[in-house]
Amino acid sequence: KAQIFEHVEDFIFIHIMSEPVLEKSKSTLSKGTSSAPQTWAEYKERLKVFGWQNGTSYKWNTKVEFFTGAGDIEAFGELFFDNLATMLGVTGSAIGHIGYGILAAPWRNWGPEGYALACAQQWEKIYYEWNIPACGLCLLFGNVYYAWLATRLATKENRTDVTAQPYGMNTTVIYIMLYAITLPALERGHDKFAPCIDFASRCSATDAEIQSGARKAAEYAWEVSVTANFIVGLFEVSGFFLGDLVRWLFPTAAVFIPLFGVGFMWLGYVYVVDIFEHPMMCWLPFMIVLTGFFGNVRYPIYKTVTFPIALLAILSSSAFGWMGACEQSTDDIVYGFGSHTTSVAAQYNGVDAATGLPRKTCQGTDKALAKAAWKQYAGKGDIFGGFGKGLKGFSHSDVKDLVAQSLLYGAIGFLGSMADVESAEMAGDSYPMAECLIFDGLGTMIGALAGSIYGTTMYIGHPIHKALGAKIGYSLLNGVVYFVLFCSGIFASLYNVIPLCANGAILIFVGLLLGRQAFEATPARHYPALLLGVMPFIANKMSLESQGNHSYDMGIQMMSAAGGTMCGIFLCCIACFAIDRSFYKCVVVSFFMCFLSLFGFFASHNDLIDPSTGVRGPRHEKLGIYDSSSDLNQGWRWAISWAMVGVYFAVHIPFQKKGSHVKMPIDMRDMKADPYDSDTDLS
């Protein structure tokens, strides 16, 4: 058996990974190079989690400066507000949209009067008192760990110009899990613990019964979400061996797709839309960010210390907002053929779920809401009251349905982390892939144990912080500040005093810079593949149209499944291999995708859109066996399609010879080769 396995290894490396190529050159960016494993032996060596240190000390290297002045200040400002923007955004989704917008919607009227609103209010209370402090704990853990890892890198390579990996909330997976797990759990909890249900008319119950049922419903949803988050972290830890394997097998463009896709769509486009919605409040701060970060314009305070660009943008946007820049008229306007009315304020700023009245001003600029949040949560509440309780979700009967989903979300998580390690390496700091993936998962599991429904991960933006001159101080400071902020109960007030677009301008900068790095690290011939790979992330945004309704375009639902990550990576991957004429690899990827499609990993939309609600069915983004036994199943169609493509590529292999019409393959890491060059020019 051992001999057979060795022969299989040799075949894979010789015939698939080491095709006859025309030229080899490593891709470079800045002062770093990609050191993805080139052989099976190198890959196996990377799996030795505790071998990366090469016998050097694990102690904290005190020679690495804690504070570098303007560099660490700017990096801290960028990372802090980057995380803050994420938390403000997901809080708006979890509380504003899911809680008060969907759960407490007027059409959810089959329980007692006020029950749905009570469920939303209890969900808000658990969110701020149990979830947010737990997020602070895992942020402290991760930021301290990556600062320590940076000092270990300094010891290993005998240098001090190292920059810690940034660490924060896992934006992509959080948004997916909120709508795929938390929202359905809240809806099930609403029905499960309702004091009474009558679909014909409102049933009656006492206020005590309503509050008791609402609390149980909110706790049920929180337990399910925490358990799912723990499982995702567990899968991220167990996938530590995949990081370097993907870097070895996949082209650089495909490795960068998770960063490029999330950066372009969720850090760039989404916040540009917010800026265009409220230009008087957001446009000038956006220009400050573009000029400061891309134009390298600084505003000195004292000697080498400059005013942080991120803070300047935040302060100006908040000031304009509180001066009334996003206030709109609440006067009713009649529209349509009937007597329907709306208002400009309702269109731009939304409607208050408790009163049904339009909000005169936008999120983050409402004085009454800010005061109420301070009074209810600042320095009060059951902080860490949910420590360990969230894992009761394992006792719920429907937890078995979470395992398959969580495997998919775990895969998305470590694919993003993998790209972060690659990004840091290209910027000059080579961190251990396997260890980083393990500790990313551990951070999520620690957060879940403390009561967090949100996962954490290495954060996008290491090259930015390194270019600013930061080392480890910004990371440690970020962890400590967030631990204090989230455990003090002040975050609820911050959500109501800082407009979303104030942080959005900073995230746009990060998203655009990631796109630039993806293009710089990728051979020019792979640019079309990069652009193809980002399209599923656009589809993911398009899949959710408005008011909780999903797009009826089935192609969009196919591309957008799993946040667009799986589709984006493999679409980019097969495109790169086809451009490089690497037909052995094309065949392997195609038949591997047959398997992924049949079991719901790829294009996992095996359901319909409910015409009555405009919402996707429960089989969307679920793992299973999607053969032709059900009319809903589309996985088998994709499996056949990939098999057809695999046969198509296989036909080319016998005819691929130097000087023939089917040219020789190009090394996927060759930065200069062009498919239109002749074999003679490239040899």
Buried (B, 14 or more C-beta within 10 A) or exposed (E): EEEEEEEEEEEBBEEBBBBEBBBEEEBEBBEBBBBBBBEBEEBEEBBEBEEBBEEBEEEEBEEBBEBBBBBBBBBBBBBBBBBBBBBBBBBBBBBBBBBBBBBBBEEBBBBBEBBBBBBBBBBBBBBBBBBBBBBBBBBBBBBBBBBBBBBBBBBBBEEBBBBBBBBBBBBBBBBBBBBBBBBBBBBBBBEBBBBBEEEEEBBEBEEEBBBBBBBBBBBBBBBBBBBBBBBBBBBBBBBBBBBBBBBBBBBBBBBBBBBBBBBBBBBBBBBBEBBEBBEEBBBBBBEBBBEBBEEEEBEEEEEEEBBBBBBBBBBBBBEBBBEEBBBBEBEEEEEEEEEEEBBBBBEBBBBBBEEEEBBBBBBBBBEEBBEBBBEBBBEEBEBBEBBEBBBBBBEBEEBEBBBBBBBBBBBBBBBBBBBBBBBBBBBBBBBBBBBBBBBBBBBBBBBBBBBBBBBBBBBBBBBBBBBBBBBBBBBBBBBBBBBEBBBBBBBBBBBBBBBBBBBBBBBBBBBBBBBBBBBBBBBEBBBBBBBBBBBBBBBBBBBBBEEBBBBEBEEBBBBBBBBBBBBBBBBBBBBBBBBBBBBBBBBBBBBBBBEBBBBBBBBBBBBBBEEEEBBBBEBBBBBBEBEEEEEEBBBBBBBBBBBEBBEEBBEBBEEBEEEEEBBBBBBBBBBEBEEEBEEEEBE
